[in-house]
Amino acid sequence: MSDTQLTADELDERERRLRADFEDAKAAYQRAGANFDRIADELRDIRLLRREMESNQ
């Protein structure tokens, strides 16, 4: 880190902001994972339905 002249209060504030950013990013990552799983499940269901339709023809 290049900011060697930071005060303890400035470090505390930087850490607080980074922790908040971390939690926001973590929540977004988890939402993205849930969306990915939902989409993957829907695609799997479509593939299964398509196979079933093709086998009934």
MODELLER restraints for C-alpha pairs under 7 A, 6 or more apart:
rsr = mdl.restraints
at = mdl.atoms
